[in-house]
Amino acid sequence: MFFASDNSGPAHPEVLTALMEANQGYAMAYGADAIMDGVRTRIREIFEAPEAAVYLVATGTAANSLALATLSQPWQTIFCSPVAHIHEDECNAPEFYSGGAKLTLVPGGDRMTPEALRGAIAGEETRGVHGPQRGPVSITQVTERGGVYSIAELQALCAVAKEYGLPVHLDGARFANALVALNASPAEMTWKAGVDAVSFGGTKNGCMGVEAVIFFDPKHAWEFELRRKRGAHLFSKHRYLSAQMAAYLKDDLWLRSARQANANCARLADGLRAAGAEFLHEPQANIVFAAFPRATHRRLMAAGAVYHLWGGTLDGQDESEKLACRLVCDWSIGTEQIDRFLALL
């Protein structure tokens, strides 16, 4: 009953098989391997972007930070949600890799609105040389609270950014989960909506550790290559990144895994709702934020359930006090684990 994170699940057997197959003989280093050639071609096909520049790194922090550094200057600011991963969970890595670009938090929750974004952008670049200049907009899809922007919402945010001539980055650590929730195409959720660069996640969805960075305008390619190398994220034995991504894309494993994770979450959410749990946010992909009594949390955790409380602790005398928690489903968690959790609940 492990619901702590989709980072915690196993790598998919098809990914491990691909790694074993790639571990035969010799291959050119630093991304010049034949497997990577196939990955570039396949990603360009999937995104309907034949000119896109495609790169691999091992972590989501590297993908986001290096992409944003490529899109920004040190004297600029990056606009994002107050709960964006780049703000709350990356130890100022975007600021570090960009050489000092700051983050400007767009007022609101996990989902930015065009009005709030326009206000935040208009509020910067107002003090001449003394203040930060306007830089990229970063959108998280799936959001950190489990929400999914519709295509229309993405288009509206990108339109505001374009009013000011600003590039847009999409943090897609859970890109596949959002895509299957929307039943959209990768192109519709990215460049057709106005997105310039994407962090295309694999690690949370069945890979061992690989993320793709995609620039739809290849003019960014050389700068990203330099930043990746200078930032110590160019793997010498790159074929092991390539092999993971190749397996992830083969036979739509990335979509199959995301559909299973979302279906697991829907099963969990239905059971929670039937048990009377309160939802902090409506589940739309593979994350649930729910609240139920402290006594119930204690019973679940004593039985072996693993998940994170959200803003509270098990300490306290009031057994009936409702505590919020975050529950995340990956592709691998079986229905028997979900059903056992619900039965205990």
PyMOL commands that set and color helices and strands:
alter all, ss='L'
color gray80, all
select helices_A, chain A and resi 13-22+34-46+60-71+85-88+93-97+114-122+128-130+151-163+175-182+203-205+218-230+239-274+294-302+335-344
alter helices_A, ss='H'
color red, helices_A
select strands_A, chain A and resi 53-57+76-80+102-105+133-140+168-172+197-201+211-215+278-281+287-293+308-309+322-328
alter strands_A, ss='S'
color yellow, strands_A
deselect
rebuild
show_as cartoon
